Amino acid sequence: MEKLAANVKSLRLALGLTQAGLSARSGVPLGTLRKFEQTGHASSEALMKLLIAVGAAQAVIEATEPRPARFSSIDEVLEPDPRPTRKRGWRK
């Protein structure tokens, strides 16, 4: 979470906002914002408000979209690989 806090702080500074300015824009109390930037700890609601205010919410939403499963059942996971294991390399 500390890296996320550093990223939000960098975005805040790139926008030219003070902590008080970001606090006012996001609706997150100033103390909460200060604590988040120092420790990386904040509620999920406060974090989302900050991300929306600095324009980073869409990237987080896209990063958390579900991806198709590689396996549809536990049997596929436990099934042995049908390809034989190579005993020698094929490149010179």
LOTI-336553 format. One line per field, with one value per residue: x, y, z of N, C-alpha, C in turn; residue number from 1. Coordinates in steps of 0.2 Angstrom, whole numbers, plus 2048, in hexadecimal, padded with zeros to 3 digits. Example, Ala and Ser with C-alpha at 12.3 -4.5 7.8 and 13.67 -1.06 7.14 Angstrom:
REM LOTI-336553
nxx <- c(842,840);
nyy <- c(7E4,7F5);
nzz <- c(827,823);
caxx <- c(83E,844);
cayy <- c(7EA,7FB);
cazz <- c(827,824);
cxx <- c(842,840);
cyy <- c(7F0,800);
czz <- c(827,827);
resi <- c(1,2);
REM end
This chain:
REM LOTI-336553
nxx <- c(804,80A,811,807,801,80C,80B,7FF,802,80C,804,7FB,804,808,7FD,7FD,7F7,7F4,7F5,7EA,7E2,7DF,7D9,7CD,7C8,7C5,7BE,7C3,7C8,7D5,7DE,7DD,7E2,7EF,7F4,7F3,7FC,808,808,802,7F6,7E4,7D3,7C9,7BF,7C3,7CF,7CA,7C3,7CE,7D5,7CC,7CC,7D9,7D9,7DC,7D4,7CD,7D8,7DA,7CE,7CE,7D9,7D5,7CB,7C3,7CC,7CB,7CA,7D7,7D5,7C7,7C2,7C7,7CC,7D2,7DD,7E4,7E6,7F2,7FF,7FC,807,816,825,833,843,84F,856,851,857,866);
nyy <- c(7FA,806,809,80C,817,820,822,828,834,839,83B,845,84F,851,857,862,864,868,85F,863,868,85D,855,85D,85C,84E,84B,844,843,84F,84A,83C,83B,840,836,82B,82E,82D,821,818,812,811,812,808,80F,81D,81C,819,825,82E,829,82C,83A,83D,838,82A,820,818,810,808,801,7FA,7F2,7E9,7E2,7D2,7C4,7B8,7A7,79B,78E,783,77A,771,765,767,76D,764,75A,751,757,755,755,74E,74E,757,750,755,764,76E,778,77F);
nzz <- c(800,802,7F7,7EF,7F5,7F3,7E6,7E4,7EB,7E2,7D7,7DC,7DE,7D1,7CC,7D2,7DE,7EF,7FF,806,7FC,7F4,7FD,7FF,7F2,7F1,7FC,806,817,81C,826,824,817,819,822,819,80F,816,81C,814,818,816,815,80A,804,806,7FE,7F1,7EF,7EF,7E4,7DA,7DA,7D6,7C9,7C7,7C8,7BE,7B9,7C3,7C4,7B8,7BA,7C3,7BD,7BA,7B3,7A6,7AC,7AD,7AF,7B0,7B9,7C8,7C4,7B7,7BB,7C3,7BA,7B0,7A6,795,78B,787,792,78D,78A,785,77F,771,76A,762);
caxx <- c(800,80F,813,800,801,811,809,7F9,805,80F,7FE,7F9,809,808,7F7,7FE,7F3,7F7,7F1,7E3,7DE,7DD,7D4,7C7,7C5,7C4,7B9,7C6,7CB,7DC,7E2,7DD,7E7,7F6,7F6,7F4,802,80D,808,7FE,7F0,7DE,7CD,7C8,7BB,7C8,7D4,7C7,7C2,7D5,7D7,7C8,7CE,7DF,7D8,7DF,7CF,7CC,7DD,7D9,7C8,7D0,7DE,7D1,7C6,7C4,7CE,7C9,7CD,7DB,7D2,7BF,7C1,7CD,7CE,7D6,7E3,7E7,7E7,7F9,800,7FD,80D,81C,82A,839,849,854,855,850,85B,86D);
cayy <- c(800,80C,80B,80F,81E,824,823,82D,83A,83B,83E,84B,854,853,85B,869,865,867,85A,866,869,856,854,861,859,847,849,840,848,850,846,836,83C,840,82F,826,82F,82C,81A,813,80F,815,80D,807,815,822,81B,81A,82C,831,827,82F,841,83E,835,824,81A,814,80B,803,7FD,7F6,7ED,7E4,7DE,7CB,7C1,7B1,7A2,796,787,783,776,76E,75F,769,76F,75E,756,751,75A,74F,755,74A,752,757,74E,758,76A,76E,77D,77E);
cazz <- c(800,803,7F0,7EC,7F8,7F0,7DF,7E5,7EC,7DC,7D2,7DF,7DD,7CA,7CA,7D5,7E4,7F6,802,808,7F6,7F2,803,7FD,7EC,7F1,801,80B,81C,81C,82A,821,811,81B,824,813,80B,81A,81E,80F,81A,816,814,803,802,805,7F9,7EB,7EE,7ED,7DD,7D5,7DA,7D2,7C3,7C6,7CA,7B8,7B8,7C9,7C2,7B3,7BD,7C7,7B9,7BA,7AD,7A5,7AF,7A9,7B0,7B1,7BE,7CB,7C0,7B2,7BF,7C5,7B4,7AE,79F,790,787,78A,794,789,78D,782,77C,76A,767,762);
cxx <- c(804,810,80C,800,806,80F,803,7FD,808,809,7FC,7FD,809,802,7F8,7FA,7F6,7F3,7EA,7DF,7DB,7D8,7CD,7C4,7C2,7BE,7BC,7C9,7D2,7E0,7E3,7E2,7EE,7F8,7F7,7FA,808,80E,806,7F8,7EA,7D9,7CC,7C4,7BF,7CD,7D0,7C5,7C9,7D6,7D2,7CA,7D4,7DF,7DB,7DA,7CE,7D2,7DD,7D4,7CA,7D5,7DB,7CC,7C8,7C7,7CC,7CD,7D1,7D8,7CB,7BE,7C7,7D0,7D3,7DD,7E7,7E9,7EE,7F9,800,803,812,821,830,83F,84F,852,854,854,862,871);
cyy <- c(806,80E,80F,817,823,826,829,834,83D,83E,844,851,856,857,862,86A,864,862,85D,867,862,854,857,85E,852,846,845,845,849,84C,83F,836,83C,839,82A,828,82D,824,815,810,814,810,80D,80D,81B,822,81C,822,830,830,82B,837,842,83B,82E,81E,816,80E,806,7FE,7F8,7F0,7E8,7E1,7D6,7C9,7BA,7AC,79D,78F,788,77F,774,768,761,76B,769,759,756,754,755,74F,752,750,752,754,751,75F,769,774,77C,784);
czz <- c(800,7FB,7ED,7EF,7F5,7E9,7DF,7E7,7E6,7D7,7D5,7DD,7D5,7C8,7CE,7DB,7EA,7F9,804,801,7F4,7F7,801,7F7,7ED,7F7,807,810,81B,820,827,81B,814,81E,81E,810,80F,81B,819,812,819,814,80C,800,801,7FF,7F2,7EA,7EC,7E6,7D8,7D4,7D6,7CB,7C1,7C7,7C4,7B8,7BE,7C7,7BD,7B5,7C1,7C4,7B9,7B3,7AC,7A9,7AA,7A9,7B2,7B7,7C2,7C7,7BB,7B5,7C1,7BF,7B2,7A7,79A,78B,78B,78C,790,78D,78B,77F,774,766,767,764);
resi <- c(1,2,3,4,5,6,7,8,9,10,11,12,13,14,15,16,17,18,19,20,21,22,23,24,25,26,27,28,29,30,31,32,33,34,35,36,37,38,39,40,41,42,43,44,45,46,47,48,49,50,51,52,53,54,55,56,57,58,59,60,61,62,63,64,65,66,67,68,69,70,71,72,73,74,75,76,77,78,79,80,81,82,83,84,85,86,87,88,89,90,91,92);
REM end
